[in-house]
Amino acid sequence: MDNDFFTLLAQRKVYGTNIPSNKVISNWALSVIRFLYPDNMPVQRSQNQLREQASALQSELADIIAANCKEENMSCKEIADHFFNKLPDLYSILNTDIEAIFNGDPAAQSEFEVIRTYPGFYAICFYRIANILANSNVPLIPRILTEHAHSKTGIDIHPSAKIGAYFHIDHGTGIVIGETTVIGKNVKLYQGVTLGALSVRKNLAGNKRHPTVEDYVIIYSGATILGGDTVIGHNSVIGGNVWITESILPYSTAYHSPIIKVRNINETNEI
């Protein structure tokens, strides 16, 4: 190869030299989830044992974000302390998500089944962990976490989106929730839903580009809702495959009206 190429590589910018691998970061988040929701617990753990386990996860988080904290002039320990101070809130809101999924899906046999097998809950867990870190202005790590869940489930939730309690993702594959999306409580999304921006121009970074979905809204599969000024009013139902770029009042129903004709069997010989 040309020596100029290796000279160019030798001079390239190095990114995050001390940042652990994506696998290490995602495994830490999985450990937090398993700490809250153990796979099995043959022996009841004491409070001291639980505190020790939490402390180990807290120290691991401080190490994981150390490189980013140094670059951003942050205190890694303060961020890790803040995350684990928020752990009761995280556990509480995840329990509402489990309840919403279990009560909202007739196929769910138990809450444990939701925790262990539902990709929607997996993606929600990683989003909620990443959201706490994003709100602490930790760079990169939150996106690594939500993109891990994206790669596993096909559900793409930006860590800076704001999502309320009792959030239910059903099936989930192909869902996109953009950075400035705001979702209220008791919202249910089906597969293929996009809550996106009308424009992806770079100069719009930092602006409200994604829609607001108020409380008690159901959005069926394939619906696309775009724009930072677009508000889906509470208690509305959005039908499958609709395209929405304007606000909808509360208690609305939006849907396509297909033309259906039932053929007479004598009208055609084709099957």
N, C-alpha and C positions, 0 to 999 in steps of 0.2 A: 504493500500500500504506500501511498504518497506520504512522505514525512510531514508535509504540511498538515495532513489530517491529524496525526498524533500530536503535533504541536498545538493544534486547535483544541483537541481533547484535554491536553495538559493544562490549558489556560481557561477551561470552562468553569463556570460558576458551580460551586458545590452546594447542594441544598441539604440542610438538616443533617449534618454529619453524625449527630448523636441520637437521632430519633430512632426508636426501636422499629422493628419491622411491623407491617400491617397486621401480621398474624399475632404478634405479641400483644398489640393494642386491642385487637378484637377478642383475643382470649381473656384479657383482663376484664372486658365488659361482660363476657360470658360468665366469668367467675363471680362478678357482682350479681348477675341474674340468678345464678345457681345458689349464691349466698341467700338471696331473698326467697327463692323458690327451689329448694333442694330437689335433686332427682329422687333421692330416697333418704330417709332418716331413721335407720334401724335403732339408733341410740339417741335419746333426747340430749341435745347439747345444752350445757349450762350457759348462763349469762356471761361468765368469764371466758368460756370457749368462743362464744359468738363475738365478744369484744376483741379477742385476740385475732380472730379471722378478719374482722373489719379493719383492725389496725394494720394487718399485713397488706390488705388490699389498698388501704390508704397510702401506705409507704410505696407500694408498687405504682400507684397513680402519680405520685410526686416524681418518681424516677422516670416514668414514661414521658411526662411533659417537661422534664428538666431542660432539654435543649430549646424548646419553644419559649419557656419561661425566661431563659437567659437572653434570647434574642429580643423578647418583648419587654424586658426589664420587669418581669413579674416575680412574685414569690411563689415558688412551686408548692411549698408547704401550706401557704395560705389558701391556695386554690384547692389543694387536696382536702384540707380541713373543711373548706366551704362545701365541697361536693359531699363529703360524708355527713356534714351537718344537715344536708338536704335529703339524706337517705330515707328518713321517715316519710317525707313528702313524696319522694319517688315511689316508695312502697305503697303508699296510700292511693296515689293516682293510678298506678299499675293495677291495683286491685279493682278499681272502677272499670278499667279497660277489660279485665278478665270477666267481670260481671256482665258488661255490655255484650261481649262476644258470646258468652255462654247463654245468656237470656235471649239473644237475638238470632241464634242459629239453632234450629230444631235438630240438626245433625250432631250437635255437641253433646256428648254423653256425660262429661264431667268437666269441672274447672281444670283439673289436672291435665286432661286431654288438650284443652285450650293452651295451657302453658307449654306442654311438651311438643305439640304437633302443628299448631296453627302458625303459618308464615306471617299472617297479619300481626299476631301478638309478638312474634320475634322482631319484626320491623319496628313495631311501636316501642318495644323495650330499648332497642338500640337508639331510636330517635330520642326517647326521653332522657337517656343517659347523656347522649351527645348534646341535647338542648341545655342541660345544666352547665356543661363545659363551655358551650358557645356563649351562654349568657355571662360567663366569667371572662369572656374575650380570649379564650384559649384558641390559638390558631391551629389549623390543619387537623388536629386530633379529632374534633367533632365530625369533620367530613370523612375522615378515614372510617370512623365507626358507622356512619349512615351509608356510606358506599359499600362497606362490607355487607350490611343488611340488604342493600340493593342487589348486590351480586348473588346473594343467597336466595332472595325471595322475589326479585323483580319489582319490588316496591321502593320507590325513590322519594324519600322525605328529606328535605333540607333541614339541617339541625337548627336553623334559626327560625323556622316556622313556629307559629304559636298555636297549640292544639289543646283544647280543654279536656275535661274528664269524660269518662264513659265513651271513649272513642272506639269505634268498631270498623275494622277493615275485613270485609268478607271476600274470600278467595284472594284478591289483592294484586295478582300479577298485572303489571303495566300501569299501576297507579303512580302519578307524579304529583308531588306537593311542593310548590316553589318556595323560595326563601322568605318572601314577605307575606305568605298566606296566613290568614287568621281563621281558625276553626273553633267554634264554640263547643259546648258540651252536648253529649248525646247525639253525635253525628255519625252516620253510617255511610261508608263508601264501598262500592262494588268494584270489581276488576276494571282496569282500563280507564279509570277516571283521571282527567288532567285538570289540575288547578294551577294554571300557568299565567304567563305574561303575554300581553299583546305585542310587545316589542322586546327584542334581546339586545338593543343598542347598549354599548358599554357605558355611555355617558348617563344611563339611567340607574347605574349602581347606587344603592343607598336609598332609592325611592320606593314607594309602595307600588309594586308592579303586579302583584298577585291578588286574587280575590279574597273576600271575606265571606265565610259561611257561618251563619248564625246558628243558634241552638236548635236541636231536634229536626235536623235536615237529613233526608235520605237522598243520595245521589247514585243512580243506577249505572250499570256498566257502559263504558264507552263515552260517557258525557265529557264534554270539554267546556270548561269555564275559565275565561281569560280576563285579565285586566285588574289593575289596582283599585279602580273605582267601582268595580262590580261587587255588589252585595247580594247574597242569596238570603232572603228574609227567613226568619225562624219558622219552624214547622212547615217548611216547603218540601215538595217532592220533585226531584229532577229526573225525568225519564231517561232511558238509555239512548245513547248516540246523539243527544242534543248538543247544539253549539250555542253558547251563551256569552255575550260580551257586554250585556247591560244588566243593571240591577233588577231583581225580582222581589216583589212585595212579600211580606210574611203570609203564610198559609196558601201559597201559590202552588200550582202544579204545571210543570213545563214538560211537553212531550211532543213527539212527532205524531202526525195523524196519517197512517198509511191507508192507501186505498186497497180494499180487499174485495175480490170478486170470487164467489163460489161458482165453479163451473157446473153446468148440467152434464151428466155423464154422456148424453147424446150429442154434445157439442163438439166432441173431439174423439178421435180414435187413439190419440197418443196417451201414453201413461206418463 
